[in-house]
Amino acid sequence: MNFLLTITLLILSNIFMTVAWYGHLRFMDRPLWVVVIASWGIAFFEYCLQVPANRFGYHALTAYELKTLQEVITLTVFIVFAQLYLGEQLRPKHLAGFILLTVAAWMVFQDRYGLEW
């Protein structure tokens, strides 16, 4: 239960984080101070989800595993956001980088499945 709750909260928190960090890029005409304040307001909700996700998840995962899971979720959310909201294309080099990060994540988690090296 905690693992599923952790993943759900991490996904939701990363949606808020991505919007806070990159959503303003479509509004380059707005003053920087306005988008900074707006981003802080959005990021508050990210923290309201991220902190409980880490607290709940720490019962089942190590801190290294939590951080790795968060990074994979962050990149996945960002890819969807960049394509749908910013209209950017996912290029082969981006996909290759994502695959390498996925391999890195597997290396962090692989000992849970009897594959320790």
GULUMKOL-826930 format. One record per atom (N, C-alpha, C): residue in one letter; x, y, z. Coordinates in steps of 0.05 Angstrom, whole numbers, plus 5000, padded with zeros to 4 digits. Each point is the difference from the previous one (the first is absolute). Example, Ala and Ser with C-alpha at 12.3 -4.5 7.8 and 13.67 -1.06 7.14 Angstrom:
BEGIN
A526448865156
A498250245000
A501850245000
S499350214986
S501650245001
S498550225014
END
This chain:
BEGIN
M501749765000
M498350245000
M501750255000
N502150015017
N501750245001
N501550044974
F500849784987
F501450034975
F498350134979
L497549914997
L498250114980
L499350295007
L499650055026
L499450285008
L502550184995
T502349895005
T502550154994
T500250084971
I499649804982
I500250054972
I497950214991
T497549975010
T497950184992
T500750295009
L500950035025
L500750265010
L502450124985
L501949834993
L502350094984
L499250104972
I498249854988
I499050094973
I498650275002
L498250025019
L498550255004
L501950235007
S501949955018
S501850225007
S501850084977
N500749814983
N501750074977
N498550154979
I497449964998
I498450164982
I500050295009
F499650055026
F500150275010
F502850124997
M502149845006
M502750104997
M500650084971
T499349834981
T500650064972
T498550254991
V497550035008
V498550244993
V501450255014
A500849975025
A501350235014
A502650084986
W501549804992
W502750064989
W499950084970
Y498149894985
Y500150034971
Y497550124988
G497850025015
G497550104989
G500250294991
H501650155012
H500350294993
H501350044973
L501249804989
L501550034974
L498150084978
R497549955003
R498050084979
R499150295005
F501050125021
F499250285007
F502450185003
M501750004979
M502550165001
M499550305002
D497550084994
D499450295001
D499550095029
R499649825019
R499550085028
R502650075014
P499850195018
P502550075015
P501049765016
L502649995003
L501349785014
L499049975029
W499750235014
W499149985027
W497249885003
V498350054980
V497349885000
V500149704997
V501749904982
V500149714996
V501549875023
V501850145013
V501449885023
V497949965023
I498450205005
I498049985021
I497949794993
A499150004975
A498149794992
A501249725003
S502549974992
S501449745003
S500249925029
W500650185018
W500149945028
W497349905010
G497950134991
G497349925008
G499349724991
I500849944975
I499549734989
I501749795015
A502550085005
A501949815013
A499249935028
F498450175013
F499049945027
F498549735000
F498349974979
F498449754998
F501849764994
E502150054985
E502049784995
E501149915026
Y500850185017
Y501149925026
Y498049865018
C497550094998
C497949875016
C499549714992
L500949924976
L499849734991
L502749855002
Q502150134994
Q502749884999
Q500949915028
V499750175020
V500949935027
V498549765011
P497349994998
P498749755009
P500849764984
A500450034974
A500849774983
A502649895010
N501950175007
N502649905010
N499749875028
R498350125016
R499649895027
R498749734999
F497949974983
F498649744998
F501849804986
G501450094980
G501649814984
G502549905015
Y500950155019
Y502549925014
Y499649755017
H497649925005
H499549755014
H500649764982
A499750034974
A500349784981
A502650034983
L501050244997
L502250054983
L502350155015
T502449974990
T502250155011
T499850294989
A501550185012
A500150274989
A501150014972
Y502049834994
Y501149984973
Y497849914980
E498449815008
E497949904983
E497850214996
L499350145021
L498050214998
L500950214980
K502650095002
K501050214983
K500149904971
T500849754996
T500149894973
T497249994988
L498149905015
L497249984991
L498950284993
Q500650205017
Q499250274995
Q501150114974
E502549944995
E501350104975
E498849884975
V499449745001
V498849874977
V497250124995
I498550035022
I497350124997
I500250294990
T501950155010
T500450284991
T500550014970
L501849834991
L500650014971
L497649914983
T498549805010
T497749914985
T497950224998
V499450135023
V498150225000
V501050224982
F502650065001
F501050224984
F499849944970
I500549764992
I499749934972
I497250054990
V498049915015
V497250054993
V499450304999
F500950145021
F499550295001
F501350154977
A502549934994
A501450144978
A498749964973
Q498949764996
Q498749954975
Q497250124999
L498449975020
L497350095000
L499750305005
Y501550115019
Y499650285008
Y501950194985
L502549914997
L502050184987
L500249944970
G498949784991
G500149934972
G502749924990
E501749905018
E502749914992
E499949714992
Q501649934981
Q500249724991
Q502049845016
L499449755005
L501949825013
L501849894978
R502550075001
R501949914979
R501449755009
P501249864980
P501449755007
P502150035022
K501550225000
K502050045021
K498750035028
H497650125001
H498650025025
H499149725010
L498949854981
L499149735006
L502449835009
A502350024987
A502449855008
A500850075028
G500050265007
G500750085027
G498049895020
F497550004994
F498049895018
F500449705004
I500749864979
I500549715003
I502449965018
L502150164997
L502449975017
L499350065030
L498350205004
L499150055027
L498349785012
T498449874982
T498549775009
T501849775008
V502149964984
V502049795008
V501250075027
A500750255004
A501150085025
A498149955023
A497450054996
A498049955020
A499849705006
W500249844979
W499949715004
W502349915017
M502450124996
M502349935016
M499650065030
V498550215006
V499550075027
V498049795013
F498149914985
F497949835010
F500549704997
Q502049924984
Q500349724992
Q500549825024
D501250095021
D500649825023
D497449915014
R497850144996
R497549925012
R498949744987
Y501149944977
Y499049774985
Y502149784998
G501949995018
G502049795001
G502150024979
L500550244990
L501950034978
L502450175009
E500649995026
E502150175010
E502749924989
W501750204995
W502649964988
W502250145016
END
